[in-house]
Amino acid sequence: MALALPSSLSPSRLSSFTSCGLQFRFSAIDRLPEPPTVAATRGTLVHAALEELFTLPAPERVPAAAPACLDAAVERLRTDPDWTGLGLDTAGEERLRHEAAVLVEKYFRLEDPSTVHPVGLELKLEVEVGGVRLRGIIDRLDLVDGELVVTDYKTGRAPGDAWARQRMTGVHVYSLMCERWFGRRPVRVQLLHLAEPVKIVAEPSEQSTQGLARRLEAVWQAVETACEREDFRPRPSSRCDWCAFQQWCPAFGGDPAQAVVDLERRAVEDAGQGTLLEV
């Protein structure tokens, strides 16, 4: 019996298929929940603080405004499951806030936000490319001399060359989505790695954009084939250290078929409806 295709995918989910097919299945098809992590929640907090910063009038976007922006972001996220699920005590929350504050401060070393003209913040787009419906959220879309520029914030360390290329592919996908949605190609895409801090910039061309669209179509066709054959294979790498699905991965002695069973069992137990019996 073939697996159901996802109705839509984010650029990161689609690229994850080429990194590890089994992880893609667990997250995009089986939709297994992933526990929140401090790193991911810290990234969300920094993104929210920078969004708050850009809601201010341009002259007020100064380093002195950053603490208030971070405070507002904390209040927005304090009831979010990714925050509450961490179960942080007071010291843990203060540490998280401090780490986020350091990253926001480093942002100001990369650009002067008072000179930036954003036309979209946390901008949600959904378009069809090569048969797949792509949905994504662009951190910031700027207007520079009448042209569009896509900006993406990264709060982790800048990766090595291989992962850097993959991350740039993700931001190029956002450029393609902008072109399909607005009818015009951004002149520049940029990753702002805040931890270093370092800025990585690229300029999409007609050739690179068409090539990317063809690659996305090929990846989606591979996803369709994998669903038809129920064939999603693990691809062990250094990224396995951060994978939430190790216990069900055959590369670590697990059984993929057990994943949904375990999830259903946990749901029944959490609902207080007794114990799920073996059949």
NUZA-958774 format. One line per 2 residues: number of its first residue (from 1); for each residue x, y, z of C-alpha. Coordinates in nm, 3 decimals. Layout:
REM NUZA-958774
NUM = X,Y,Z  ...
//
This chain:
REM NUZA-958774
1 = 0.000,0.000,0.000  0.151,0.329,-0.109
3 = 0.212,0.605,0.143  0.014,0.928,0.112
5 = 0.200,1.220,-0.041  0.231,1.538,0.168
7 = -0.010,1.807,0.047  0.263,2.072,0.071
9 = 0.622,2.105,0.187  0.852,2.373,0.318
11 = 1.186,2.423,0.140  1.368,2.280,0.442
13 = 1.148,1.970,0.448  1.200,1.913,0.077
15 = 1.578,1.946,0.108  1.574,1.708,0.405
17 = 1.463,1.430,0.169  1.804,1.439,0.000
19 = 1.980,1.443,0.339  1.793,1.145,0.486
21 = 1.489,0.984,0.328  1.380,0.814,0.650
23 = 1.391,1.133,0.853  1.181,1.294,0.580
25 = 0.922,1.017,0.609  0.906,1.042,0.988
27 = 0.858,1.420,0.983  0.668,1.494,0.659
29 = 0.457,1.180,0.607  0.419,1.005,0.944
31 = 0.425,1.352,1.103  0.590,1.229,1.419
33 = 0.629,1.508,1.674  0.976,1.635,1.751
35 = 1.047,1.746,2.108  1.144,2.111,2.147
37 = 1.510,2.194,2.188  1.682,2.488,2.349
39 = 1.868,2.564,2.023  1.549,2.576,1.814
41 = 1.359,2.781,2.073  1.651,3.022,2.103
43 = 1.640,3.066,1.726  1.266,3.134,1.737
45 = 1.320,3.390,2.013  1.590,3.573,1.816
47 = 1.373,3.579,1.503  1.083,3.720,1.705
49 = 1.305,3.988,1.862  1.434,4.099,1.522
51 = 1.079,4.107,1.389  0.990,4.337,1.679
53 = 1.291,4.555,1.594  1.172,4.606,1.237
55 = 0.826,4.713,1.345  0.990,5.025,1.491
57 = 1.039,5.342,1.285  1.377,5.331,1.108
59 = 1.552,5.589,1.333  1.457,5.388,1.643
61 = 1.618,5.063,1.525  1.928,5.104,1.739
63 = 2.111,4.866,1.976  1.953,5.039,2.275
65 = 1.610,4.923,2.153  1.713,4.557,2.144
67 = 1.637,4.467,2.511  1.277,4.591,2.483
69 = 1.235,4.399,2.157  1.365,4.085,2.324
71 = 1.130,4.136,2.621  0.835,4.165,2.383
73 = 0.945,3.850,2.202  0.968,3.657,2.530
75 = 0.613,3.758,2.620  0.492,3.640,2.279
77 = 0.660,3.302,2.312  0.622,3.227,2.683
79 = 0.302,3.023,2.631  0.422,2.856,2.310
81 = 0.455,2.475,2.340  0.815,2.495,2.217
83 = 0.891,2.718,2.517  0.680,2.548,2.783
85 = 0.788,2.206,2.659  1.147,2.278,2.759
87 = 1.048,2.286,3.124  1.309,2.550,3.205
89 = 1.356,2.677,3.558  1.431,3.044,3.630
91 = 1.804,2.998,3.574  1.739,2.815,3.247
93 = 1.512,3.091,3.119  1.767,3.357,3.209
95 = 2.036,3.163,3.027  1.816,3.133,2.719
97 = 1.740,3.505,2.725  2.108,3.593,2.766
99 = 2.212,3.372,2.473  1.940,3.527,2.256
101 = 2.046,3.877,2.361  2.405,3.807,2.254
103 = 2.288,3.696,1.909  2.064,4.000,1.867
105 = 2.354,4.225,1.964  2.574,4.058,1.703
107 = 2.312,4.127,1.438  2.396,4.498,1.457
109 = 2.752,4.416,1.350  2.626,4.286,1.015
111 = 2.407,4.575,0.904  2.248,4.899,1.014
113 = 1.874,4.824,1.045  1.788,5.193,1.025
115 = 1.891,5.181,0.656  1.681,4.873,0.577
117 = 1.340,4.906,0.408  1.149,4.584,0.482
119 = 0.833,4.513,0.284  0.769,4.179,0.451
121 = 0.845,4.031,0.795  0.795,3.660,0.863
123 = 0.629,3.660,0.522  0.425,3.348,0.444
125 = 0.421,3.235,0.081  0.274,2.930,-0.092
127 = 0.338,2.854,-0.458  0.354,2.553,-0.690
129 = 0.690,2.456,-0.841  0.744,2.142,-1.046
131 = 0.429,1.975,-0.920  0.496,2.035,-0.551
133 = 0.318,2.300,-0.348  0.588,2.485,-0.157
135 = 0.507,2.685,0.154  0.755,2.883,0.354
137 = 0.815,3.181,0.576  1.071,3.440,0.465
139 = 1.235,3.607,0.762  1.261,3.941,0.587
141 = 1.192,4.074,0.239  1.356,4.409,0.167
143 = 1.323,4.670,-0.102  1.661,4.807,-0.214
145 = 1.668,5.064,-0.494  1.335,4.929,-0.616
147 = 1.454,4.566,-0.615  1.369,4.276,-0.383
149 = 1.623,4.122,-0.144  1.560,3.805,0.061
151 = 1.719,3.793,0.406  1.735,3.481,0.622
153 = 1.864,3.476,0.981  2.063,3.179,1.113
155 = 2.139,3.148,1.482  2.363,2.842,1.471
157 = 2.725,2.835,1.370  2.800,2.879,1.001
159 = 2.838,2.526,0.858  3.117,2.382,0.647
161 = 3.117,2.416,0.270  2.879,2.126,0.199
163 = 2.612,2.235,0.447  2.664,2.599,0.350
165 = 2.573,2.516,-0.010  2.263,2.334,0.111
167 = 2.156,2.630,0.323  2.207,2.865,0.031
169 = 1.987,2.635,-0.175  1.713,2.692,0.082
171 = 1.731,3.069,0.054  1.746,3.042,-0.327
173 = 1.417,2.849,-0.305  1.269,3.149,-0.125
175 = 1.390,3.364,-0.412  1.215,3.133,-0.658
177 = 0.898,3.148,-0.451  0.912,3.529,-0.455
179 = 0.952,3.525,-0.832  0.647,3.300,-0.872
181 = 0.439,3.505,-0.626  0.540,3.862,-0.712
183 = 0.638,3.810,-1.074  0.989,3.943,-1.018
185 = 1.314,3.777,-0.915  1.499,3.914,-0.609
187 = 1.835,4.060,-0.706  2.002,3.922,-0.395
189 = 1.961,3.658,-0.126  2.157,3.672,0.196
191 = 2.213,3.456,0.502  2.297,3.641,0.822
193 = 2.483,3.399,1.049  2.459,3.578,1.381
195 = 2.684,3.359,1.594  3.004,3.454,1.409
197 = 2.869,3.700,1.282  2.907,3.662,0.905
199 = 2.697,3.749,0.601  2.678,3.516,0.299
201 = 2.537,3.676,-0.017  2.439,3.538,-0.357
203 = 2.269,3.678,-0.666  2.010,3.452,-0.834
205 = 2.023,3.446,-1.212  1.778,3.324,-1.475
207 = 1.995,3.019,-1.532  2.035,2.933,-1.164
209 = 1.663,2.983,-1.099  1.558,2.757,-1.386
211 = 1.810,2.495,-1.275  1.673,2.508,-0.921
213 = 1.316,2.461,-1.046  1.427,2.151,-1.239
215 = 1.603,2.010,-0.931  1.295,2.066,-0.716
217 = 1.082,1.883,-0.972  1.329,1.592,-0.975
219 = 1.330,1.573,-0.594  0.950,1.575,-0.584
221 = 0.938,1.295,-0.842  1.177,1.097,-0.620
223 = 0.946,1.159,-0.322  0.650,1.031,-0.526
225 = 0.844,0.717,-0.619  0.952,0.659,-0.258
227 = 0.590,0.690,-0.143  0.470,0.446,-0.409
229 = 0.735,0.192,-0.307  0.728,0.276,0.066
231 = 1.103,0.303,0.034  1.258,0.573,0.254
233 = 1.612,0.484,0.352  1.829,0.631,0.626
235 = 2.144,0.815,0.536  2.370,0.822,0.843
237 = 2.581,1.135,0.886  2.700,1.374,1.155
239 = 2.349,1.519,1.157  2.224,1.200,1.323
241 = 2.348,1.341,1.654  2.060,1.592,1.646
243 = 1.791,1.364,1.502  1.480,1.315,1.716
245 = 1.400,0.980,1.549  1.710,0.773,1.631
247 = 1.518,0.516,1.839  1.324,0.405,1.527
249 = 1.610,0.420,1.279  1.759,0.088,1.157
251 = 2.101,0.253,1.143  2.076,0.260,1.524
253 = 1.905,-0.076,1.568  1.550,0.062,1.557
255 = 1.238,-0.041,1.365  1.064,0.229,1.155
257 = 0.734,0.038,1.170  0.736,0.075,1.548
259 = 0.733,0.454,1.533  0.360,0.501,1.466
261 = 0.271,0.223,1.712  0.471,0.396,1.985
263 = 0.309,0.727,1.901  -0.042,0.581,1.919
265 = 0.038,0.407,2.246  0.166,0.731,2.397
267 = -0.144,0.919,2.279  -0.374,0.667,2.448
269 = -0.176,0.673,2.771  -0.166,1.055,2.772
271 = -0.542,1.061,2.724  -0.583,0.838,3.028
273 = -0.776,0.577,2.836  -0.583,0.279,2.963
275 = -0.320,0.072,2.790  -0.302,-0.003,2.420
277 = -0.305,-0.383,2.381  -0.098,-0.574,2.129
279 = -0.303,-0.716,1.840
//
